[in-house]
Amino acid sequence: MVDRAILAAKIAAVRDAVERIRTVLPADVDAFVSDRTTREVVVLNLFVALQECVSLAAHWLADEGAMVPASYGEMFRRLGEQGVIANDLALRLAAASGLRNLVAHQYGVLDWRRIHAAASERLTDLLDFCDQLAARVR
C-alpha cells in the first residue's frame, strides 16, 4: 500500500515547483534566454518537479511490491504498462526523465530554448501524473 503521507508531500512539492515556474516563466523565449536569474529559477524548479515525480514513481512501484527498474524512464513506462497512469503520459514522462538527467549531471550545455519549451508545454504532464496517482489512493 502506498504511503499517503509521502504521496501527499511529494505531490505538494511538484505542485509548488510548477507554480514557481509558471510565476516567473516569460512567454517569450528570447526574454527567457537573456535572463539568467529566471533561467536558474526555472531549471531548478523543473529539476525539483521532475525529481519528485521520479521519486513518486519509485515509491509507488516499491510500495506495490513491484521491482523498481534501474532507469527513471523505465519506471514511468512500467506504471503505464500496469495501468497506474495513462500510457501516453508514461511515455512523455519517460522522455522528460532524460531532461532531468541532463540538468542533474550537466551532460553538456543546457539548451535554454529546449528548457523553455519543456517549461511552457510539459508542466501539465507533471500535474497530471500527480493527479492520476492521487486518484488511485482516494
C-alpha positions in Angstrom: 0.0 0.0 0.0 1.3 3.4 -0.9 2.2 5.7 2.0 -0.3 8.5 1.7 1.8 11.0 3.7 4.8 10.5 1.4 2.5 10.8 -1.7 0.9 14.0 -0.4 4.3 15.6 0.5 5.8 14.8 -2.9 2.7 15.9 -4.8 2.8 19.2 -2.9 6.4 19.6 -3.8 5.7 19.1 -7.5 2.8 21.5 -7.5 4.8 24.1 -5.7 7.7 23.8 -8.2 5.3 24.0 -11.1 3.6 27.1 -9.7 7.0 28.8 -9.2 7.9 28.1 -12.8 4.6 29.5 -14.0 5.1 32.6 -11.9 8.4 33.5 -13.5 8.5 32.0 -17.0 8.1 34.6 -19.7 6.1 33.7 -22.7 8.8 35.0 -25.0 11.7 32.5 -25.3 14.2 35.3 -26.1 13.3 37.0 -22.9 13.9 33.7 -21.1 17.2 33.1 -22.7 18.5 36.5 -21.9 17.5 36.4 -18.2 19.9 34.3 -16.2 18.0 34.6 -12.9 14.8 33.4 -14.5 16.6 30.6 -16.3 18.1 29.4 -13.0 14.7 29.6 -11.1 13.0 27.7 -13.9 15.7 25.0 -14.3 15.9 24.4 -10.6 12.2 24.1 -10.1 11.9 21.9 -13.2 14.5 19.6 -11.8 12.8 19.5 -8.4 9.4 18.7 -10.0 10.9 16.0 -12.2 12.9 14.5 -9.4 9.8 14.4 -7.2 7.9 12.6 -9.9 10.7 10.1 -10.3 10.6 9.6 -6.5 6.9 9.1 -6.6 7.2 6.5 -9.4 9.9 4.6 -7.4 7.9 4.7 -4.2 4.7 3.6 -6.0 6.4 0.6 -7.5 8.2 -0.4 -4.3 5.2 0.1 -2.1 3.2 -2.2 -4.5 5.9 -4.8 -4.3 7.0 -4.4 -7.9 10.6 -4.5 -9.0 11.9 -0.9 -9.3 13.7 -0.6 -12.7 17.2 0.9 -12.8 16.2 3.7 -15.2 13.9 6.5 -14.5 12.3 6.3 -17.9 11.5 2.6 -17.3 9.8 3.4 -14.0 7.3 5.6 -15.8 6.8 3.1 -18.6 6.2 0.4 -16.0 3.5 2.5 -14.3 1.9 3.0 -17.8 2.0 -0.8 -18.5 0.4 -1.6 -15.2 -2.4 0.9 -15.8 -1.4 3.1 -12.9 -1.1 6.1 -15.2 -2.2 6.6 -18.8 0.3 5.0 -21.2 0.8 8.1 -23.3 1.6 10.1 -20.2 4.0 7.4 -19.1 5.9 7.8 -22.4 6.1 11.6 -22.2 7.4 11.3 -18.6 9.9 8.7 -19.6 11.2 11.2 -22.2 11.2 14.0 -19.6 13.4 11.9 -17.3 16.2 12.4 -19.8 15.9 16.2 -19.3 16.1 15.6 -15.5 19.4 13.7 -16.0 20.8 16.3 -18.3 20.2 19.0 -15.7 21.4 16.9 -12.8 24.6 15.7 -14.4 25.3 18.6 -16.7 26.0 16.4 -19.7 26.7 19.5 -21.7 25.5 23.0 -22.0 21.8 23.2 -21.5 19.7 24.3 -24.5 17.7 27.1 -22.9 15.2 27.1 -25.8 14.5 23.4 -25.0 14.2 24.2 -21.3 11.7 27.0 -22.1 9.7 24.6 -24.4 9.6 22.0 -21.7 8.5 24.5 -19.0 5.9 26.0 -21.4 4.5 22.8 -22.7 5.1 19.9 -20.3 4.2 21.1 -16.8 0.7 19.8 -17.2 2.2 16.3 -17.6 3.8 16.6 -14.2 0.5 17.7 -12.6 -1.5 15.0 -14.5 0.9 12.4 -13.1 0.3 13.6 -9.6 -3.5 13.7 -10.1 -3.6 10.2 -11.6 -1.6 8.8 -8.6 -3.7 10.7 -6.1 -6.9 9.5 -7.7 -5.8 5.9 -7.2 -5.5 6.2 -3.4 -8.7 8.0 -2.7 
